[in-house]
Each structure stands twice: as structure tokens, then as C-alpha cells.
Amino acid sequence: MVLVGTSAAYVVSRRKIPGRDALDALVTMPIAVPGIIVAVGYLLFFASKFSLTPLDPFLNPGLLLIFSYSVRRLPFSARSIFAGFQQVHVSLEEAALNLGASRVKTFFTIAIPLVITNVLSGSLLSLVYSMNEVSTSITLSNLNPSQGPITYYMSRVIYASGAVGTVSVAAALGILLMTAQVISISISNYIFKQKVAFLGV
């Protein structure tokens, strides 16, 4: 997800090529697609093309969960990294190219170090929103509950507690999930503040 987001953000912000706007729209589009649509689409495709293989969703839905999370949360990392490239003047990369550095070397030694905080922040934001994913998690995890994430187990506990009349276990899992999210958001905010402070200097 980070590699795809970084590559797409660099192309959109730096390369003057045909289809750049289409690539930008394609990277941003998954945020508008409902999670259950992504889950059902992956289920139908992989079940028909990769039956009885490690990619069979009925045998190993964990991989499909990773694919689904990566696609659905790609816009968060891509937009964060794109904002970083917009803050870095292209003349820095042009100077390296004029001094004889290759475009690949310029990308890894000039561009990436200057936007690394945006890469980390975008990754953390994607992680936080992946933790909240419910529709995709429930749809795919029902195929093999042993590979389900915490949101899937929360839904099972809530459904089961209907007959018992208590949701204390689900509440405890919710607090655990919120704690992990608060930590991730705090780290992301700290990284952004460090970036702003650096730019201010």
C-alpha cells in the first residue's frame, strides 16, 4: 500500500504524462467504494480463479483481508504523500539531476527523505482506518473465523450477547481498539508537527 501510494503520488505530482489525472482519480476512488462491495468482489474473483490454492478465500481469507484493507485505505496514504511532494520544491530534484544523479537515485536520496514523515503519517492513518473496518472484515472473516480481526470478534460477541444481555466483552475489545487508535493518531500528529516545525525553520 505504501509503495503503491508513494509511486502514484510521485507520478501525479512530478511527472507530466498523459493520464496523470486519471491515475490520481483511480488512486482516490477506492474511498468511495463500500467495503462490502470490495469484499464480495474479491470473494467471487478469487474463489473462481484460485480455488484450492493459497489464495482461495475459503481456505485463507486473511490474504484477501490484507488486499481489501490495502485497496480501501490506499487514498489516505497516497494523499498524505502527495501533500508532502507538493511541499518540496522540484528544484531540489532538478539540482541533483543536473549534477549527474540518475532519476532513480534522485528519487531515493532526495525525494523520499524529504517526504518520509508524510509517508509515515499516511501509513499510520491507513492503519487507524483499517482497524475500524467492519463490513469487509465481517464478510471475509466468516469464511474462516480463526483469521478474523478484532472488529469481527467484536461483532460476534455483540450478536452472542443478545441472549445473555451483556456486552462487557465487546466493550472491553472496543476500549482496546480505541486505545490502539489513539496511540496511532498521537504518533501521526507528532510526526506532522515535527514536519511543520522543520519547514518553519
C-alpha positions in Angstrom: 0.0 0.0 0.0 2.8 2.4 0.9 4.8 1.5 -2.2 1.8 2.0 -4.5 0.8 5.2 -2.7 4.3 6.7 -2.9 4.7 5.8 -6.6 1.3 7.1 -7.5 1.8 10.3 -5.5 5.2 10.9 -7.2 3.9 10.4 -10.7 0.9 12.7 -10.1 2.9 15.5 -8.5 6.1 15.3 -10.6 5.6 13.6 -14.0 3.9 15.4 -16.9 2.5 12.4 -18.6 -0.8 11.6 -20.3 -3.3 10.0 -17.9 -1.9 11.6 -14.8 -5.3 12.9 -13.7 -6.9 9.5 -14.4 -4.2 7.9 -12.2 -5.0 10.4 -9.4 -8.7 9.6 -9.7 -8.0 5.9 -9.7 -6.0 6.1 -6.6 -8.6 8.2 -4.8 -11.6 6.2 -6.0 -11.5 3.3 -3.5 -12.5 5.6 -0.7 -16.0 5.9 -2.3 -16.4 2.1 -2.8 -18.4 0.4 0.1 -16.4 -2.2 1.9 -18.9 -5.0 1.3 -18.6 -4.4 -2.5 -14.8 -4.8 -2.2 -15.2 -7.9 -0.1 -17.8 -9.6 -2.3 -15.8 -8.7 -5.5 -12.6 -10.3 -4.1 -14.6 -13.3 -2.9 -16.2 -14.0 -6.2 -13.0 -13.4 -8.2 -10.5 -15.4 -6.1 -13.0 -18.2 -5.4 -13.5 -18.7 -9.1 -9.9 -18.3 -10.3 -7.8 -19.6 -7.4 -9.9 -22.5 -5.9 -7.9 -24.9 -3.7 -4.8 -22.6 -3.8 -3.3 -20.4 -1.0 -5.4 -17.6 -2.4 -8.7 -19.5 -2.1 -10.8 -17.2 0.2 -12.5 -20.3 1.8 -9.1 -21.6 2.9 -7.2 -18.4 3.6 -9.3 -15.3 3.8 -6.5 -13.5 5.7 -4.7 -12.6 2.5 -7.9 -11.2 1.0 -8.4 -9.1 4.1 -4.9 -7.6 3.6 -5.7 -6.9 -0.1 -9.0 -5.3 0.8 -7.5 -3.1 3.5 -4.7 -2.1 1.2 -7.0 -1.1 -1.6 -9.6 0.7 0.6 -7.1 2.7 2.6 -4.7 3.5 -0.3 -6.2 7.0 -0.7 -5.2 8.0 2.8 -1.5 7.2 2.4 -1.5 8.5 -1.2 -3.0 11.9 -0.4 -0.7 12.4 2.6 2.4 11.6 0.5 1.1 13.7 -2.4 0.9 16.7 0.0 4.5 16.1 1.0 5.7 16.2 -2.6 3.7 19.4 -3.1 5.6 21.0 -0.2 9.0 20.0 -1.6 10.2 22.2 -4.5 11.1 20.4 -7.6 14.2 22.4 -8.0 15.9 20.3 -5.3 15.5 17.2 -7.5 16.5 19.1 -10.7 19.7 20.2 -9.0 20.6 16.6 -8.3 19.8 15.6 -11.9 22.0 18.5 -13.2 24.9 17.2 -11.1 24.7 13.8 -12.8 22.5 11.8 -10.4 20.1 9.4 -12.1 16.3 9.8 -11.7 16.1 6.7 -9.6 18.9 7.8 -7.3 17.4 11.3 -7.0 14.1 9.7 -6.1 15.5 7.6 -3.3 18.1 10.0 -1.9 16.4 13.4 -2.4 12.6 13.0 -2.8 11.9 10.2 -0.4 13.9 11.5 2.6 12.1 14.9 2.3 8.6 13.3 2.4 9.4 10.4 4.8 7.3 12.0 7.6 4.3 12.2 5.2 4.9 8.5 4.3 4.9 7.5 8.0 1.9 9.7 8.8 -0.1 8.3 5.9 0.7 4.8 6.8 -0.5 5.4 10.4 -3.7 6.9 9.2 -4.3 4.0 6.9 -3.6 1.7 9.9 -6.2 3.5 12.1 -8.9 3.3 9.5 -8.1 -0.3 8.7 -8.7 -1.0 12.4 -12.2 0.4 12.1 -13.1 -1.7 9.0 -16.3 -3.6 9.7 -18.1 -4.6 6.6 -15.1 -6.1 4.8 -13.9 -7.8 8.0 -17.2 -9.5 8.8 -17.9 -10.6 5.2 -14.5 -12.3 4.6 -13.8 -13.5 8.2 -17.0 -15.6 8.2 -15.2 -17.8 5.7 -12.6 -18.7 8.3 -13.2 -17.2 11.8 -9.7 -18.1 13.0 -8.2 -15.4 10.7 -10.7 -12.6 11.7 -9.6 -9.2 13.0 -10.7 -7.7 16.3 -13.8 -6.0 14.7 -15.0 -9.4 13.6 -14.8 -10.8 17.1 -16.5 -7.7 18.5 -19.4 -8.3 16.1 -19.7 -12.0 17.2 -19.6 -11.1 20.9 -22.3 -8.4 20.4 -24.5 -10.9 18.5 -24.0 -13.6 21.1 -24.6 -11.2 24.0 -28.1 -10.5 22.8 -29.4 -13.6 24.6 -27.3 -13.0 27.7 -27.9 -9.3 28.0 -24.4 -8.1 28.5 -21.8 -6.6 26.1 -19.0 -6.2 28.6 -16.6 -8.3 26.5 -17.4 -6.3 23.4 -16.9 -3.1 25.3 -13.5 -4.3 26.6 -12.5 -5.1 23.0 -13.7 -1.7 21.9 -11.6 0.1 24.5 -8.6 -1.9 23.4 -9.2 -0.9 19.8 -9.7 2.7 20.7 -6.5 2.7 22.7 -4.6 1.4 19.7 -6.1 4.1 17.5 -5.4 6.9 20.0 -1.8 5.8 20.1 -1.5 5.7 16.3 -3.2 9.1 15.9 -1.0 10.7 18.6 2.1 9.4 16.8 0.8 10.6 13.5 0.1 14.1 14.9 3.5 14.2 16.5 5.1 13.4 13.1 3.1 16.1 11.4 4.1 18.7 14.0 7.7 17.8 13.6 7.3 18.2 9.8 5.7 21.6 10.2 8.4 22.7 12.7 11.1 21.6 10.2 9.5 23.6 7.4 9.2 26.6 9.6 12.9 26.6 10.3 
